[in-house]
Amino acid sequence: MSLINYITQIQFDYGAIRLLSSECERVGIRRPLIVTDRGIRAAGIIDTVLDALAGTAPVPIYDGTPPNPNEAAVRDAVAAYRAGDCDGIVAVGGGSAIDLAKGVAVCATHEGPLQRFAVIEGGATNITAKTAPVIAVPTTAGTGSEVGRGAILILDDGRKVGVISPFVVPRVAICDPDLTLGLPPALTAATGMDAIAHCIETFLASAFNPPADGIALDGLWRAWRHIERATREPGDRVARLNMMSASMQGALAFQKGLGCVHSLSHSLGGINPRLHHGTLNAIFLPAVLEFNQHAPSVRDEDKLNRMATAMGLGNGAEVAPSVRTMTQRLGLPTGLAQLGVTPAMFPDIIRGALKDHSHKTNPREASDGDYRAMLEASL
């Protein structure tokens, strides 16, 4: 049975941040906690957010989000939420801040540690309508977490897990490309490749969801044409708008599931949280594409050639090498060895990938040996 469900209200345009106060009022948030990171605060973006909330009571701010959000940060932010007697969250930042906010929304309103809500622990059924409302304000164009039904968080035991439920989907996404104009080139490139990986993996996932396929393909079309311009010309408003849209579109299609790119990235990111998720996705994508070309659903629906058309390529055989070339042109690492990953780490990476929730939705089942071959091809 296919589930086709789109529930987030999205305010999308330059200047959309001015709608924040009215959107808080609409969803019943009167005492928000702002969840962000110190870089976003230092960049002055939180001042813009506070201006948009003018007239609201003093707003507590948690700015301790780490690059890969973890259970300790969830606990700290929950304490700030409760100390401020808050009734909702405004998440401002990239996927890390938005995912952390989702973890806080669950843990501030339910009993038990974060592990209790991890999907691999059967935790989805433990998340209820009591979850605090979240309004997401993305400042990067990559993760699409502002419309996603999950959060990726690192538990105290080191596992990088998904907390997934319709109840964690933000009530509102305020997508204002103005907030991405100051994003540095390297981060623009890495988050942009994250968006491309999302559009590709969701499109390739075998679940039947034609609307999601159409959204993902259009997102791929936008990202592939604009990622270099956004990286090289940070003030290009057309490129920034299209990258923000591609990011949002890839995540709208998440309900189909992802695949081996993400099971590998989640696993390795849990082992070394300093590694950027989007960069890992870019590195793994060519090898996983080559593996998935033999999946029956990929062949039967001519998916590689359809992606090639969206990317302006001649045929499906060009997709994987073109991704590798794009990654190189953007100045990102193209191999795991450049990040300090060694073959000695492969057993732990594979063990985590086989347990990851994205492993199950890859269009072709991957074995221990398959993952090893993908890692060797990505080294």
Secondary structure by P-SEA (a helix, b strand, c coil): cbbbbbccccccccccccaaaaaaaaacccbbbbbbcaaaaaaaaaaaaaaaaccccbbbbbccccccccaaaaaaaaaaaaaacccbbbbcccaaaaaaaaaaaaaaccccccccccccccccccccccccbbbbbbcccccccccccbbbbbccccccccccccccccccccccccccccccaaaaaaaaaaaaaaaaaaaacccccaaaaaaaaaaaaaaaacaaaaaacccaaaaaaaaaaaaaaaaaaccccccaaaaaaaaaaaacccccaaaaaaaaaaaaaaaacccaaaaaaaaaaaaaaaaccccccaaaaaaaaaaaaaccccccccccccccaaaaaaaaaaaccccccccccccaaaaaaaaaaac
